[in-house]
Amino acid sequence: MTNFRITAIVLSLLACVVIACAPVVRNYGYTPSDEDLSVLELGVADKAEVRTAIGAPAAANSTYGDDWFYVANDFVQEGISAPRETDRRVVVVSFDDEGKLSNVARYGLQDGRAVALSRRVTETNLGRLNLIQQMLRSLGRIDPTSAFDQN
């Protein structure tokens, strides 16, 4: 091979490596802009007006009031590493008992906090036993009378 071909192959491979390592940005969700929210008046706008002005919410919560949540996230993935969240925007729109707009709040990634989830898992010994051991263990639990209908 000529030096030109070798150089072209090396440069092509180098370009592929550089392109493969370029960060990939992904955006998910939707949050209304400040301009969209500015047309809504607290205590005046109802749910229909809010839905028309800024769209349907991603989630709603009626447990502690009537709140609508609009959530957007940005993730960056570099190379083969796991995606990393770089930005989070949450807009919470609250309504009073009469269905009128009572509050609009914005939260970001810096407002978030880690929540420890409790895992309730029932552990069994079956994971440590092989198939033969499990079958032999269950032999003593078989009730032969259960095979016949006692009606």
Order of alpha helices (4+ residues) and beta strands (2+ residues): alpha-beta-alpha-alpha-beta-beta-beta-beta-alpha
